[in-house]
């Protein structure tokens, strides 16, 4: 009898956990249980639809064709005000579209950073924008622009990253150690690899080097090998010297000595992450390491898991709060439809795609405009608390071909005011 009770309790517990972790069914636009389709849409090669809206001069007569990518929790009805005079003077044509799962665009359960670029490319082709077009990505939507720079650079006439997001996860320890191991075939390359790439992880690297050296020496001793043809004494001494160096010179000390760090450094990512509220830090970790748990994490009622979703003021600058107050006084009713297909299909999947380990390092992107035709710009509010400027300052230093603009007095909502949006457009088209 007791066994039956225990089994019943366990079954009930499993069912409860399953229901808690499982997102509710999607309310896909155009289906019997979903909202109606009222926007113009294009059909992609995989059968999904992307909803879009056009603005500016007539498409066929436009001099500049610009695709604008909205950020987290937004839609094709996002803010990006441009005066009519500038639009007509420059011949500007804009396409705003709902990213997968937002507004009236179909969800994409297997969306990735890479798929975002090809969604944009197909949208441009369906609308006959020509061989090249401009892209502007705002906040989390900027990862779509990074993707375009990586996967379809030949289609770009120019690009803008506005208060751009990059993943806070950085490179975890397993990734660091994997790359260190991969460099051991050449001892001299090991030295260069460690010096150039592992700032902030020097102690881990040193421990790994020592461990491998001890194992190699032990192997040769056990096998009674005296011929060090494949593993020279020079290699041992060089790696021991490297370990000693790393034990003495690591982290901040190393950076002051002027050694380059070609990757988005683990320590800088961690420090930037610490600027966020504790619960937001854990949200990034959950989305990155255990994405299957994200739905429960964001919907549980024990504590606030996301300052952005909850509307908290914790990550808002004073300028942001002024802009938000104006929006609340005159809200855009169309923005209410941004999440109408369910938070999991838009917000949650967007976080999973953006917060996971990217397929490429943004600081290793190549300049798509080496011949000087076109440019890439990055705009950052100096008071931005959501995307700390230290990260984007670092990326702009690593990629000197990106034209970096800092705006004093502004936070994350840089695209909400006409003056700043016009500055962005004018800089792009110069």
Secondary structure as UniProt FT lines:
FT   HELIX           2..21
FT   TURN            29..30
FT   TURN            32..33
FT   STRAND          40..43
FT   TURN            45..46
FT   STRAND          49..56
FT   HELIX           59..61
FT   STRAND          64..69
FT   TURN            72..73
FT   TURN            76..77
FT   HELIX           84..90
FT   STRAND          92..97
FT   TURN            100..101
FT   TURN            103..104
FT   TURN            109..110
FT   HELIX           113..126
FT   TURN            127..128
FT   STRAND          133..138
FT   HELIX           139..141
FT   HELIX           142..151
FT   HELIX           153..155
FT   STRAND          156..162
FT   TURN            168..169
FT   HELIX           173..182
FT   TURN            183..185
FT   HELIX           187..197
FT   TURN            199..200
FT   HELIX           202..222
FT   TURN            223..224
FT   HELIX           233..248
FT   HELIX           251..256
FT   TURN            257..258
FT   HELIX           266..273
FT   TURN            274..275
FT   HELIX           278..289
FT   HELIX           291..293
FT   HELIX           294..299
FT   HELIX           307..310
FT   TURN            314..315
FT   HELIX           318..329
FT   HELIX           333..339
FT   TURN            340..341
FT   HELIX           344..348
FT   HELIX           349..355
FT   HELIX           362..364
FT   TURN            368..371
FT   STRAND          376..381
FT   TURN            382..383
FT   HELIX           389..398
FT   TURN            400..401
FT   STRAND          402..407
FT   TURN            408..409
FT   HELIX           414..416
FT   HELIX           418..429
//
